[in-house]
Amino acid sequence: MFTGIIKELGKVKSISGGVISIAAKSAGKSAYIGQSISVNGVCLTVKKIAYPVLSFDYTPATFNASALKYLKINEAVNIEPALSVNSDISGHFVLGHIDGIGKITETKKLGNSIIIGIKITYSIDDNLEKYIIAKGSASIDGISLTVNEVKSDTFLVSIIPLTYRETNLNYKTTGDYVNIESDIIERTVVSRLNDLGASKLIRGGEGNAVKEGNGYGKAGGVTMEFLTENGFI
C-alpha cells in the first residue's frame, strides 16, 4: 500500500522480457529483495539490486493493462516505497493496482497551478468513469491528486508547483499516457451501492423509489436511513 506522495524520480534503464530496471538513488539505498515499490503507480516487487539500479518482474497482464508498455529508456518515473506502519499519510490510500490508462488531452497554466486533462482510454472493467468523482481522489502515475471536474470519460486535475516540479508530470505532454487508479474508498462505496441496486441513487437519475414506503426517497437522493440500514454508517 502507498500514499501517492512521490519520494523521488527514477530513470528507466531497461524494460523487456518481463523485467524492468530503474535507477533510483534514494530508494536504492534502503531497498531489499521482496520489497514493494510503486513505479508510476504500479506496485512492483524488487527482485535484484545493483545500486542504484533496482530490477522488478512484471507480468503480461500488468504490462498490457498499464502504461508500462509506453515507457522509454531514460524516461523519468515516479518512485514511492511501500507504506510502513509509522508512515505519515499525506495523500490517500493507493494500492498500486492500476484500474486503467489515461491520455493527456491538455496541459495549461491557471494562476500558480497546472491544469491537466486526462481522457480514459482503457479500463480493466469498462466502468472506470463512474469511480472518478469530482473533488474525490485519484492516483495518476502514482501521484495522489484531487479531481477538479469530470466530463464523461475525461477529467481534470490541478497540480501545485511543487508536485509538478518533483514528479514526472513535469516531463509529460499532450498525447502521453498515464496510469490511473481510482480511490479504493470511493470505488468500494459505489460498487456496494450498485450491488444493492442503487445505481440510480448514485447517478441522480429519475425513477421509482428503491423500496416503497421505507423513507429512502426517490432515485436521486441517498438518505441517512438508507446508508445506515445498508451498513455504510
JOSULZI-V804749 format. One record per backbone hydrogen bond with DSSP energy under -0.5 kcal/mol. CO is the residue of the C=O (numbers start at 1). NH is the residue of the N-H. If there is no record, write none. Layout:
co: (CO/CO)
nh: (NH/NH)
//
This chain:
co: (1/2/3/4/4/8/8/10/11/12/14/16/18/19/20/21/21/22/22/23/24/25/26/26/27/27/32/35/36/37/37/38/38/39/41/42/42/44/45/46/48/50/52/53/54/55/55/56/59/60/61/62/63/63/66/67/68/72/75/77/78/79/79/80/84/88/93/94/96/96/99/100/101/101/102/103/104/106/108/110/113/114/114/115/116/117/117/118/118/119/119/122/127/128/128/129/131/133/136/137/138/138/139/139/140/141/143/143/145/146/147/149/151/153/154/155/156/156/157/159/160/161/162/163/164/164/167/168/168/169/173/176/178/179/180/180/181/183/184/185/186/187/188/189/190/191/192/193/194/198/198/199/200/200/208/211/217/218/221/223/224/225/226/227/227/228)
nh: (83/94/92/6/144/10/79/77/23/74/21/19/58/16/56/13/14/24/54/11/28/29/29/30/30/31/35/46/82/39/44/40/80/42/43/39/44/37/57/34/55/53/24/50/22/47/48/20/63/64/65/66/66/69/69/70/71/75/12/10/40/7/8/38/87/90/184/2/43/98/124/180/121/122/178/119/175/117/115/113/110/116/159/108/157/105/106/120/155/103/121/101/130/131/132/132/133/136/147/183/140/145/141/181/143/41/140/145/138/158/135/156/154/120/151/118/148/149/116/114/164/165/166/167/167/170/170/171/172/172/176/104/102/141/99/100/139/187/188/189/190/191/192/193/194/195/196/198/197/201/202/203/204/205/219/214/210/221/223/227/228/229/230/232/233/231)
//
